[in-house]
């Protein structure tokens, strides 16, 4: 028995949604890696910059990185909210 076109469409929609979520997650993980390790690696050159009267490396370690982590969380929440509202999002079973 061959699967109906409806089932094939549902599988395709589900795969497209999962690819988008995976791409979002991987891009945000890459951003996290860059923020965490690249700024730490270049702390000495950052010390030459002044941000609000503090050296750049101190500012990034004390405040900047935490603010950027919070921004990554906000971006993830907003993007997932957008993806969940898309008309081609797969139907999730309801708990009745």
Backbone torsions as a table, in degrees:
resi	resn	phi	psi	omega
1	UNK	NA	129.0	-178.6
2	UNK	-85.9	144.5	178.2
3	UNK	-69.0	148.9	-178.5
4	UNK	-72.8	157.9	178.2
5	UNK	-60.4	-28.0	178.7
6	UNK	-63.1	-41.4	-179.8
7	UNK	-66.7	-43.1	178.4
8	UNK	-61.6	-40.6	179.0
9	UNK	-64.8	-41.8	179.3
10	UNK	-63.8	-40.3	178.5
11	UNK	-65.3	-41.2	179.4
12	UNK	-66.0	-42.3	179.0
13	UNK	-64.9	-42.7	179.1
14	UNK	-63.0	-42.1	179.8
15	UNK	-65.5	-40.0	179.3
16	UNK	-64.3	-42.9	178.7
17	UNK	-63.2	-43.6	-179.5
18	UNK	-66.6	-36.0	176.3
19	UNK	-63.6	-41.7	179.2
20	UNK	-64.4	-43.0	179.3
21	UNK	-65.4	-41.0	178.8
22	UNK	-64.2	-43.2	178.7
23	UNK	-62.7	-42.5	177.3
24	UNK	-61.7	-47.6	-178.3
25	UNK	-62.9	-44.9	-179.9
26	UNK	-65.5	-39.6	179.4
27	UNK	-66.9	-38.2	178.1
28	UNK	-71.6	-33.9	174.7
29	UNK	-65.9	-38.9	176.2
30	UNK	-64.2	-40.9	176.8
31	UNK	-62.0	-43.2	178.1
32	UNK	-60.0	-45.1	179.9
33	UNK	-60.1	-46.3	-179.6
34	UNK	-62.8	-44.9	179.7
35	UNK	-62.1	-42.0	-174.7
36	UNK	-74.8	-51.4	-170.3
37	UNK	-94.2	-34.9	-178.2
38	UNK	-71.4	-42.7	177.5
39	UNK	-64.3	-36.7	177.8
40	UNK	-68.8	-37.2	-179.1
41	UNK	-66.2	-36.7	-178.1
42	UNK	-102.5	35.9	-177.8
43	UNK	-67.1	-37.1	-178.6
44	UNK	-65.3	-47.8	176.6
45	UNK	-64.9	-31.3	178.1
46	UNK	-67.4	-23.9	-178.7
47	UNK	-65.9	-19.7	179.7
48	UNK	-76.3	-21.8	179.9
49	UNK	-84.0	150.9	175.6
50	UNK	-114.8	124.0	177.9
51	UNK	-124.1	114.3	-177.7
52	UNK	54.1	37.6	177.9
53	UNK	81.2	0.1	178.8
54	UNK	-109.5	155.3	175.8
55	UNK	-65.8	150.1	-175.9
56	UNK	-60.1	-40.0	-179.0
57	UNK	-68.5	-39.1	178.0
58	UNK	-66.2	-43.6	-179.4
59	UNK	-61.9	-44.9	-178.5
60	UNK	-65.9	-37.2	-179.7
61	UNK	-72.5	-39.1	-173.4
62	UNK	-85.1	-39.8	-172.4
63	UNK	-129.4	-45.4	-169.9
64	UNK	-59.8	-46.9	-177.8
65	UNK	-64.6	-40.8	179.5
66	UNK	-62.8	-40.2	177.7
67	UNK	-65.4	-38.9	179.1
68	UNK	-70.0	-34.8	174.6
69	UNK	-62.4	-43.2	177.6
70	UNK	-61.4	-39.3	177.1
71	UNK	-62.8	-39.8	176.9
72	UNK	-61.6	-39.6	178.8
73	UNK	-65.7	-42.0	179.4
74	UNK	-64.9	-42.0	177.7
75	UNK	-61.1	-43.8	179.9
76	UNK	-62.4	-45.5	-179.0
77	UNK	-63.6	-43.2	-179.8
78	UNK	-66.7	-41.8	-179.9
79	UNK	-66.6	-41.3	178.3
80	UNK	-66.7	-37.1	176.2
81	UNK	-61.2	-43.3	178.4
82	UNK	-64.1	-46.3	-179.3
83	UNK	-64.3	-36.7	-179.7
84	UNK	-69.6	-24.3	179.4
85	UNK	-87.8	-7.6	-179.1
86	UNK	-64.8	143.4	-179.1
87	UNK	-67.1	-21.4	-179.4
88	UNK	-94.5	16.6	176.7
89	UNK	-70.6	139.6	179.6
90	UNK	-66.5	146.0	178.3
91	UNK	-72.6	133.0	175.9
92	UNK	-99.0	142.5	-179.4
93	UNK	-66.9	138.6	179.0
94	UNK	-86.8	146.5	178.4
95	UNK	-90.1	98.0	179.3
96	UNK	-97.9	NA	NA
